[in-house]
Amino acid sequence: MSGFLDERANLAGKVAAVVGGGGGIGAGISLALANAGVELAICDIDMAALAETEAAIASTGGKVVAMTADATEEGALDAFYDMVERACPRLDIVVNVAGGTKRQLLAEASRADIARDIHRNYGYVVQSVQRAVPLIRRSGDGGSIINFTTIEAHRGAASFSVYAGAKAATTNFTRSMAVELGKDKIRVSCIAPDTTMSRGNMDAMPPSFAEGFARLPAHVQGKGLEIYIPRGEQPPVDALADAVLFLGSDLSTFISGMTLHVDGGTMAAAGMLDWPFGDGFVPTPLAGTLARLYRDGDDA
């Protein structure tokens, strides 16, 4: 069966560029692609993480070239693609993973904060796609561009408003490029994670967030996920890597312009939460939960 799937996926021998492929989610994606026989060009702002991922790929016999680069700096991103053009005879897959934000109300954000969030979650993606397309076209075989967006691009995300807007722009840019590049057989799609165990997600929250969780008993710390995510647990990095393998492979030859939500059903739930104490799936807590939240005499 694995031989049949490998043949249909046709990943071995392809070449992928992963922007933000050195640490966290990007590292998981780079390693998964390498294990599938894909040759890699990766860049990341984190030099130590990039070196570790490069060494891990090389240790298994995988082919990889790497460059320390901040994808949000135009010159650095151009330098990375210049390296890809020199080092790789072809380019089949591009994954734009880099991005991020911090939880912040718009009223508290500086103009520099706003500009940074827009560029690192949308602006650099446009530049990356523009540089990648001529390199993919060289082979004449088409290819796949995979942009990371977020669930926040599809709902109102208070305290993440600029980030959500920028990722929504990336989502619609992806649709538009899918149409623009269709006749070149270049597919362009999105992956939309929600909450995932990664350094970036933790860094987005204020220190008080982690401190508050640390004060909770260990058996309580994951209860919020059981309420929020229909599956009851966060998707691991491997789940996101599997989505990249699918969208990068020939198994998705006729899938383009779509957003694949890798979130354990959170987007499908659309606010239906599995409240405890007998309330079940409803958008707002009922008597069972409310009775625990607001005891007699508590100020509601």
N, C-alpha and C positions, 0 to 999 in steps of 0.2 A: 504493500500500500504506500509506504514512504517513497518508493521509487516512482510510483505513478504520480503522486503529488509533486515530487521534485521535478518531474518532467513537465507537468502542467504549469507549475509555478515559473520554471525557467529562470531562476535567479542566478545560478552559478555562472560566473564569468562576466556578470554585469558590473558596472562601475557606479558607485554612489558618492555624492558629496553630502555631508551632514554638517550643517551650520549650527554650532552649539553641540557638537557631538562628543565632547570630552568628558563631561561629568553628568551625574544624575540621570535624568530621563534620556538625554542625548547619548550618554555612554551605553546605556542598555540597548538603545537602537543601533548604535555602531557595532556593538558586539554581536547582536542578533544577525545583522546583515553579513558581517564577516563569517559567522558560523554557517550561513547559508551559501557561502562561496562567492560573496560579492566583494570586489575590490573597493577600498575606501579612500576618500580624501576627507579629512575632518579638520575643523577649526573650533577653537573655544577660547574664551577669555581667561579661563583658569589653567595656567600653565602646568601645574602639578597634576591636576585631574587629566588633562590632555595627554601628558606623558605616560600616565598610568594606563589609560585606555589604549594608547598606541602600543605600549609594551605588551599588553594583554592580547591584542590582535596579532602582533608579530610572533608571540610565543606559540601560537597555534598554527603558524604557517601562513596566516593571512597577509595580504598585501595592503599596505596603508601608507599614506603620506599625511603629515599633520603640520599645522601651523597655528601658533598662538596668535589669536586675532580677536578684537572686539568687533562683532558683526555690525554694531551700530555706528561704527566709524567708516565712512564711505571709502577712504583710502585703504583701510585694513581689509574690508570685504573685497574690494577690487584686487588687492594683492593675493588674497586667497584664491579667487577665481583665475587670476593669472597663473598661479601655481597649478591649479587643476588643468588648465589648458596645456601647460608644458608637460605635466607628468602623466596625464591620462589620455590615451588615444581616442577615448570615447567617453560619453557621460550618459547614463541611462536613468538614474534616480537622483533626485535632489530632495533633501528633507530639511526644512527650515524650522528648527526646534527653538532657537534662542528667543527669549522674551522674558517678561516678568513685570512686577509692579510692587507697590506697597499699599496696604490698606490706608485710605486717606479720603476724607471728605473734600469735595471740590473747593469749598470755601477756604480750606486750609492749605490748598496746593499752590505753590508758586508757579509762575509762568515757565520756569525751567523744568519743574516737575512735570508739568503738562506736556511740554515739548518732548521731554525724554520718554514718557510713557507712549506717546503717539509713535515716535520713531522706532523704539525697540519692540513694538508690538504690531506695527504695520509698515512704517517707512522702509526699514531695511529689507523687508520681504519683497517689496516692489523691486528694489535694486538687485536682490539676489535672483529673482525670477528673470529679470531683464538680462543679467549676465549669463544665467544658466541656459536660456533657450538656444542661443547660437551653438553652444557646445553640444547640446542634445541633438540638434539638427544635423550635426556632422555625419552621424552614422546613417541617417535616413530611416532608422528603425523605430523612431518615436521614443517615448519614455514616460516617466511619471514624476511629477512634482507634488510633494506632500507638504502642506503648510499646517503648522500647529496653531489652532485657534483655541477656544475655550467655551465652556457652557455659558459663561457670562456674556458672550456675544449674542446669546439667544434669549436673554431675560434681563429685567431691570436689576442692576447690581449696585445697590447703594454702597458707598464708600470705595467702590472700584469703577466709578463712572467713566473716567477717561480710558482706562484699560479696557473696559467692556466695549466702548465705542471704537477703539483702535482695532480690537480683535474682530468686531463686526465688520469693519472695513476690510480686514484681511479675508474674512469669509466671503464677502461679495466680490472682492478682487479675484479670489480664487474661482468663483463661478464665471466671472467675465473672461478670465484667461482660459478656462476650459472651452469656452465657445471660440475664442480667438485662435486657439492652438489645435482645435479638433482635427483639422485636415492635415496637420503635421503628425498626427497620431501621438501627440503629447497630452497625456492626461494630467489634470490639475485638481487635486482634492484636498480636503481638510480632515484633520483629526481634532476632535473637541474633547479633551479630558475635563474632568471636574476635579475633585479633591484627590490628589495622589501623593503618596509618601515621597516627597522630594525636598531637597534643600531650598529650592526656589519657592515652593508653597509655604514652607515654614518661615522663610525670610520675608514673605509678604505681610505677615502678621506682626503686630507690635509685640515687644517683649512680654507685656502683661498677659498675652494670650498663652504663651508657653508656660509662664509662671503659674497661671491659674490652673492649667491642666496638671502641672506637677504637684499641686497641692491636693488633687483628688486621689482617692484610693485607686489602685491599679485596675481593679475590676470595673470601675465606673468610667474610665477614660475613653473607652471605645463605644459607650452607649449611644452617644450622639449620632455616630455613623449608622447604627442599627435603626435609628429613627429616620435618618435622612436618606440613606441609600437603600433602594428596594432589595438589593442583594445582601445588604447588611455589612458590607466591608468595602474598603477602598480598593480600586483596581491597582494591582502592582505594576511596576514599570514594565515587566514582561508583557502585560496585556497591551500596553501601548506599542511596544516593539512588535508584537504579533500583528497589530493593525497596520504598521508600516510595512511589514513583510507582505501582507496581503495586497495593499495598495501599490506597492512597488513591483509586484510580480505580475506575470501574465494571467493570473487568476482574475485580475480586475481589469482586463483589457478594455472592456466597454463600460467601465465606471469612471465618470469624470464630472467635476463640478459639484460633487456631493460632499457632505460633512458626515463623517463617521463618529458617532458619540460613543466614547469608551468610558463609561461612567457607572456601570452596574445598574442602569435603569433610571438614574436621577432625572435626566431630561424628559424621559417618558412620563415620569410621575408628575412633573409640572406642579410641584407644591403639595402633592398628596404625601403626607408624612405618616409613618407607622408609629403613632403615639403609644406610649406604654400604658400600663394599668387598665387594659381592656378597651381603650379607645380605638385602636386599629388605624387603618388608612383613611384619614380625613385631612383637609387642609388646615384645620385649627384644632387645638386640643379640646377635648370634651371633659365631662365631669371627672373621669378617673384621673386624668393628668392634672387638671385644674385644682382638684382637691389636694394633690400633693404639692403643687407649686405655691398655692395660697392657703395656708392653714387658717383656721379660725383666728381672727384678731390680727392677721398680717395685713399690711398696707398694700393692697393690690394696685 
